[in-house]
Structure formats: structure tokens, C-alpha cells
């Protein structure tokens, strides 16, 4: 039912030009998604992003260390 | 107050508040100010009030009842950072009655909106004759007629009467049945779907 509702509002947004209203209704219908599902989705996304962010952070720290050695 | 400087200052103040509330910073305060701001816009700009504003005010009200910034917010990040600095374990987000109540209010209100929308469609003659969507989808002030893809789709559908009628009838049936049935297929129980 949630998917059908999203589909309806996607149609309203695309075919009738009521994009902001449709967006608001899609956010409203998100209240029907169980919290566990949202938590699982967020955990999956952050789980994939964390290694990337930590790798980028480590690379930046290494670069900074290298610059410091060069300046000395 | 009609001084343009103060009007702009207030407008910027409310916009910044809305941005902070969206990010979940000092949620309790920014949330209340956001609601007051949104309500003020609706009360003072009657000509621009639209379904979007009504739905937004409903959502904003319920977001004040629940602990909106409890989990995914800047407030939560600050809370975790403070705990880390004090050498304490990461604070746990406890299940909240207020959160459950607020979400339930949103769900019930959404069902009422859908049911009212569905039943009011049943009273409209254009929904029974199959013209309701024509009136909106071919209305230049609503539909994106300046979009070539949209115009091509409408023209292609209009070239075949049976295709046009089928497309419109299916969409009308889909809209009305979904709005009428949503409340008893999705509005009760665990909130799943």
C-alpha cells in the first residue's frame, strides 16, 4: 500500500506539476514504514559509507603528515 | 509591522530556523519556531495557501509531539560527542511513548485525509464520467505542457481514443480505490504494508 501511495503521488508530481505537494505526501506516507526497516536501511547505508569515509580520512592524515615532514 | 527591513529579517530568521530544524539542531526550539513561522506564512499569505501548506502544518504539529531529533539529527551527534568526551559509553535512544503516539497520530491523520479525498471524489460527477484527469492533465496551468516528453505522451495517447480512455479510466480507478481502501488496508496493525 505504501508503494501504491508513493506511485500515486509520483504520478501527481510528474503529470500534474504538483511536485512540492507530492513530495510532502510521500514524506507523510513514510510514517507507515516500520522503524526497524528505516533503521536497517540507515545502518546498511552508513555501513557502506563508513569504510569509504575512514579511508579518505586516513589518506588526508597521511598527506598532512607528509607535508609536515617536507616543511621540516 | 510593514517595514520591509523587518519583514526580510523575520523571513530570514524563519528560514534559518527551518533549515536548523531540518538538520535536527536544537530540535525542540527550532521545531516550535518553525511551526510558528509556517503558521504565520499561511495566515498572512492566503492567496498562496495550497494543499502543501496544510499537509506541512499537520506534519509540523506532530513533529512537536514526538522527540523529532532523538536519533538522526545534529542533536544526537552532539549528544554522542559529549558522551565520548566525558569518557562515557554511547547514550542509548530509549523507545518513547511520545514518538509512538506522534507516529500513530500521523498515520491516523493520513488515513482520514485519504478517506475524505476518496469519498469526495465519489461525489464528483467528473470522476464518474472519466473526465476528472483530463481536466487536470490537459490544463496548461497545472500540467507541464512545456515539457516535450509530456506533450508527446499526451499527443500519442490522444491519437487513439481507446488508449486514452483506458489510460484515464485505470488511473481514476487506481486513485479512488487506493484512497478509499488505504485506511483499512494500511491504517491499522503494525503500520506495515
Interface residues (C-beta under 8 A of the other chain):
Chain A: X1 X2 X3 X4 X5 X8 X11 X14 X15 X16 X17 X18 X20 X21 X24 X25 X27 X28 X29 X31 X32 X33 X34 X42
Chain B: X50 X51 X52 X55 X56 X58 X59 X72 X103 X106 X107 X110 X136 X137 X142 X143 X144 X150 X171 X174 X175 X178 X182 X185 X186 X190 X191 X192 X193
